[in-house]
Amino acid sequence: MNAAGRPESKSTTRTAPLWAGAALVLLAPFFAAFRSGGYYQDTQLLIGTAAFALLAVVAVTAPWPPLPRGLPLAAVAALVGYGVWTGLSTGWARILDVAVHDTDRIAAYVAVFVLALAAMREPRVRRLAPEVLLVGILVVCLYALAGRLLPHLVHERVNSVRLSQPLTYWNGLGMFAGFGVLLGIAAAGDRTRPRLWRSLACAAAVPCGLAMYLTLSRGALASVVAGLVLCVALRRGRATLVAAACALVPTIGLAVILVAFPDVVSSYAGKTSERASQGAAFLPIAAAATAAAGLAFARLTRSPLARGRSPLGSRARTAVAIAVVPCVLVAAIWIAGTGTEKSKLPSSAARIASVETARGHYWRVALGAFGRHPVNGVGSGSFMAEWRQRRGHDQPALDAHSIYLETLAELGIVGGLLLLAFLGTLIAGIARAVRATPRNPTLIAAVAVLGAFAVHLALDWDWEMPAVSLVPLILAAAVLQPRRVD
């Protein structure tokens, strides 16, 4: 081997652990997705153990230091602190095994997040991360749709009219599929990619959007709207707006057409043969709409419409990007907090337009617990005990359906400040990255997903579903990198 080849071989050897770590973190959400969303402790222990083991290898063999300094280390410290405080709360938690489970979950998140920070130092990993995540989300969504449209071929346990498998929770699957919509549109709007890949990414957003619709998750819909606005605002060109139109128009059309296929949307108690016949009839329509989205985008990318600049100026786009998440978050909380409170909500497609909600029940109990125990909270996992004591006659509830309020209720001000510190480092990292590399495609995809996740965290218990939470955590690791030359 010549002298020029030796350093290259050495460099490849030193970065091999980073690629191994990248493979683990990028596959972890989909491993969790097919294991009940990773909700149970055995899956979390598997992911956490594998991540910690690879971290040890990276620390010994990869280029030193394994983690970038500054904001990445601050984010790790805040997340570790949040996990440690959660573990300490087992000393005063009312349900010990749940508090221990919460601690184990955060430990797994820390391991994956730290490993992702190390792996994302490799520019090629950062470049590939959104694409790999999009492909994985698409596979899960296609499987979920197959369970609904082809029940005689894909046998899944159906326990609700709302699409929930394989994650087992409809709102979690809704947000997971919503990430696919955002990643597909963001990839389609990236003019540095080949036209074929961009068209395929645009087409991939359609089945993801259809899966999200079939979950009938209003929170996921609001969150994706926030993410889409962020994605469009951060891009200077009109290609992302064109991609959004090409993907969303067929998806909305499919939602309308589904009125003629009631068993696909709202029947799970009938005969499998009836559901299978309607699903088989709807499947070619869905496939045609998906293909139409990709073909329309491929055609439009050749026109001046997709090559022009955004009609909004730089300051206007910045203002929209800054305001969209708080505005959507406030609107969603206001609607959920002031809507007609009911313990049992409609499970038909009419649910999408309904303002009936149960969130206000949960949030008031959480705020009451925080008011009685403001410093350290009632202990991790103890919201369910508070609920049984205060409102248990309504219906069972394990979570406050908002990580922000649940953290205050269970971990008090200390836990709230640690969570705020973690989120603050992510916001600071996003602001720094937008200033440094505003056109970075990975950054735009990551910000869209993180913005959507920030909204949905206020409305549901995604934090306890690793399949959902790991996707934004991985993309956050890409955003926090101090230098992005890709």
N, C-alpha and C positions, 0 to 999 in steps of 0.2 A: 504494500500500500504506500502511496506517495505521501509526502509531507502534508500536502493540502487535504488529503483524505483523513488523516488521523484526528485533527480537531473536530471534523464533521462527525466522525464515528463516536468520539468522546461526547460531543454535544447530544447526539441521539441517545446515547446510553443514559446521560444525565436527565434528559427530559422524558424518558420512557415511564418512570413512576408518575409523572404528571399526567401522561396520557392514560395510564391505568386508573389514576384517581378520577380523571375526567369521565372515563367510561362508567365508573361506579356511580358518580353523582348524577350523571345524565340518564342513567337507566333506573336509578332508585325510585323516582316517582311512578314509573310504569310497573315496576315490580310491586310497589305498594298498591297501585290501582287495581291489580288483579288479585289482591289479597284484602278485600273489603276496604280498599282505600288506605290500608296501613293503620287502621284504627286500633287494632289489637296489639297487645304488648309484644307478642312473639315476633311480629313483623318489624316492629320498631327496634327490638333488640338485635335482630339480624342485620338490619341496615346500619345501626350504630356500631355494632361490633366490627363489621367489615370496614366501615369508614375509619374507625380508630386504628385498625390494623394497617390500613394503607397509609394513614397519616404517619405512623411510625416509620414505614419504609421511605416515605417522602422526606421526612426529617433527616434521615441518614444519608440518602442517596441523591436527592435532588439538589439543584443549585441553592446555595445559602445566601440570605435567610429564606426559609420556606414561605414565609408570609410577608407581604409588603407592609411597611410601617405606616403610621399615621392613622387615617380614618379606618382602614381595615382592622387594625389592632383594637381601635376604640370600639368598633362594632362587635368584635369578638368578646371584648371585656364586658360590654353591656349585656350581651346575650348570655354569657357565662354567669354574670351576676344575677340575671333574671332566673337562670336555672338553679343557682345555689340558693337563692332566696325561696324559690319554690320547694327545694329540698328541705330547707330549714323549717318551712311551714308545716311539714309533717308532724312537728312537735306540738302544734295546736290545731291541726286539721281534725275535723269530726269523722271523716271516713279515710282511714289510713291507706288502704290499698289503692284508692283512687289518687291520693296525693303522691304516692310512690310511682304510680303509672305516669302521672303528669311529669314528674321529675325525669323518669326514664325517657320520655318522649323528647323533652327539651335537650337532654344529653345527646340523643340521636341527631337532633337538629344542629346542635353545636358541632358535632363531628362532621356532618355533611357540609355545613357552611364553611368550616375551616378548611376542609379538603377542597371545596370548590374555590376558595380564595387562593389556595396554593396552585391548583390546576389552571385557574384562569390567568395566571401570570404568563402562560404560553399564548401568544396572540392567535394562533391557529385554533386553539380550543375556544377562545372567546368568539371567534368568527363562526364556528360551527355550532355553538351551544343553542342559539334560537332555532336553528334548522333541525337539529336532533330532537329537541323538545317538541317542535311542531309535528314531526313524523310520529313520535311516540303518542302524542295526544290524539292525532288522527286515527292511529290504530285502535286506541281505546274507544274512541267515539264510534268507529265503524263496528266494533264488536258490540257496543251498547245498542246501536241501531239494528244490528242483525238479530239481537235477542228480541227486539220488538217487532221487526218486519218479517223475520224468518224463524219463528219460535219452534218450528218442527226441525230445524237444522241446528240452531244455537239454543241450547236448553239452559235458561237462567231462571232462578227463582224470582217470580214476580209477586211482590207484596203491596203494590201501589199502582194507581193509574199513572203516576209520575215516573218517568224514566229514572232509574237509580242504579242499575247494575252496570259495571261490576263494582263500583265504589260502595254501593248499598245505601247511599244517602243522596237524595235527589238534588238538594241545593249544592252539595259538594260537587256532584257531577256537573251541575250547571255551571259552576265557576270554572271547573277544570276544562270543560268544553269551551267556555268563554275565552280562556287563555289561548286555545287553538284558533279561535276567530281572530284574536288580536295578533298572534304571531303570524298567521297566514296573510293578513292584510299588510302587516309591517314588512314581511318578506317580499310581497308583491310590489310594494312601493320602493324597494331598494333598486335603484337604477344601475348599481354596480354589478348586479347579478345577471346571468344569462336570461333571456326572455322566456325560454322554456321553463326554467325553474320558477320564475316569477308567476307565470301563468298557472303552473301546478299548485303553487302556494295559494294563489287566489281561489282556485277550485277547491282546495282542501278546507278553506274557511266555511264552505257551504255545509258539508256534513257535520262539521263541528257546531255550526249555528243551528242546524236542525236538531242535533242532540240536545243542545242547550234549551231550545224551545220546548222539546218534549219533557224536560224536567219541570216545566211551568214555574221556573224560579224567577221571581220578580227582582230579587236582590242581585242575582247574576246579571240580569238584563241591565239594570241601572249601573252596575259596576263596569260592564263592557262598554256602555255608552261613554262613561268617563275615560276609559282606556282608549277608545277610538278617537275621542276629541284630542287627547294628549298626543296620540300618534300622528294625527293630521296636522296639529299645531306645530309639532317639532320639525316636520318635514317642510322644506322650502318649496318643493315642487308639488304639482297637482297629481302626481302618479298615485300617491297613497289615497287621495280622495276618490280617484277613479277606481282603484282597487276595492275600496270600501263599497262603492256603488255596485260594482260588478258582483261582489260576494253577497251583499245584503239584499239586493232586489230579488234574486232567485230564492234566497232563504225565506224572505217574507212571502213570496209567491207560494212556496211549498207549505208554509203555515196556513195560508188561506185554502189551498187545495185540500189540506187534511180535513177540512170540514166534511168532505165527501167520504172520508174514511174514519168514521167514529171509533171503530175498534182499535185503530192504530194509536189514537190519542187517549181514549178514556175507558177502554174496556180491558179488564184483566181477569174478570171472573167468568167470562164466557168460554165457549169451546175453543180449544187451540186451533181447530180447523178453520173456524171463522176468522180468527185473528190472522192466521197464516194466509188465507185467501186475499184478504184486504191488504196485508203487507206485501204479498207478491205482486199485487196490482199497482201498489204505490211505488215499489222499488224502482222500476224503470223510469218513472217520472222524476224521482229524486236523482237518479243517475244522469238523466238528461239535463236537469237543472244544474248539476255540478259541472258537467262538461260545458254547458253553455256559459257558465261563469268564467271558466278558464279560457274558452275560445274568444269570448267578448273582450276579455282583458288583453289577450294576445293581439287582437285586432286594434284595440284602442291605443296600445303602447306605440303603434306606428303613426298615430295621428298627433297633430299639434296639441290636442286637448290634454294629453297625458304628459307632454314635455314642457309645458309652461310652468311659470312660477305661481305660487299660492297668491290669491288676491289680497290676503292680509299682509300687512307690513310686519317688519321684525318686532316692533314694540307690541303690536296687537297680538301677534302669535305668542309672545312671551306672557302677556297678560292673561290670555286664554289658558295657557299651559299652567300658570300658577293658580288660577282661580277654579279650574274645572273640578278637581277632586274635592276641595272644601265645599263648593256649591252643590255638587251631586250628593255628597255626604250629608250636608245639612238638610237638603230636600228629602232624601231617603229617610233620615231619622225623624224629620218632622211628620212625614206621611205615616211612618210606622208608629210613631208615638201618639199621633192624634187621630189615626183612623179608628173605625169601629172595631172595638176589641171583641174577639170571639175566640173561644177555646177550640172550636172545630171550624176549620176554614174550608171553602170549596176546593175540590180537587180536580175540577174539570178545566177546560181551556179558558173558561170565563175568569179563572183565578188571575190571569195576567193583568186584566183591567180592574181588578178589585182592589179596594183600599182596606179591606178587612184584614186584621192582623192579630197576632198573639204577642208580638214583641213587647208592647207596653207592659204586659204582665211581668215578663222576665226582668225588664230593665228597672221597674220600680222595686222589685224585691232585691235586686243587686245594689241599687242605690241605698236602700234601707240598711242592708248589711254593711255597706261602707260607712254609713252614718253612725252605726253602733260600734264599729271597729275600724276607725280611720287609719291607724298607724300600720298595723300588720295584717288586717283583714281577718276573715274567719278561717283561713287555711285553704290551700289548694284543693280543688275538688269538692269543697264543702257547700257550693251553691245549691246542690240538690237537697241538702239537709235544710237549708234556709227555705227553699221552695216548699218542701213538705210541711214545714212549720207554718209558713205564712199563707201559701196559696195552693197547697197540695190537693185541695178538693177539686180544682179545675181540671188538671191533667198532669201526668208525670212530666218532669223536665230535669235534665241533667246539667244543662248549661244556660248561661245568661244570654246566649246568642249575640254576643259582642265581646271581643277580647278586651276592649278598652274598659268596659264596665265590669266585666267578670274579673279582670285583674285588680281593679280597685276593691271589689267586694271580697275577693279571696286573698289578695296579697297586700292590700292597703296602699298607702301613699308610697311606701318603699318600693313595692312592686311596680306601681304606676310610674315612678320616676325612672326605674331601670328600663321598663318598656319604652318610655319616652326617649331615653338616651339611645336605645338601639334604633328607633325610628328616626331620631334626629341625625344620627351618623349616616343613615341611608339618604335622607334628604340632602344633607351636606354633600355627600358623594355624588348625587344626581346633579346638584347645582354646579359642582366643580367640573363634572364630565360634560355637561351641556355647554359650559363656557369654553372648555378646552377642545372638544371634538363634537360640535353640534350636529354634524352629518353622519356620525358613526352609526351604522345600521344596527349593531348589537345594542347600543345605548337606547335607540328609539324603541326597539322591541321590548327591552327590559323596562323602560319607564312606563310604557303602556300597560304591561302586565302588573308592575308594582302599584301603579295608580289604581287599577281595577281591584287589586287585592286589598289595598288600604280601605277602599269603600266597603268591600264585602266583609272584611274583618269586623266592621262595626255592626253588621246585620246578622251574622251567623257564626257557627263554631268551626270554621275552616282550620283553625290552628290545631285542632285535634285530628285532622285528616292529613297525614303526611303526603299522600298523593297530590293533594292540592297545595299545601304549604311549601313543599320542597321546590316547586317550579319557580316561584318568585324568590326564594332564598338563593337558588343557584344563579339566577339572573342578577340578583343584588351583588353577588360576589364578582360578577363581571363589571358591574357599574363602579364598584369601589376600587378597582385597580388604578393606581396613581398614574400610570402611563399607558396610553392606548394608541398604538401606531397602526392598528389594523383598520 
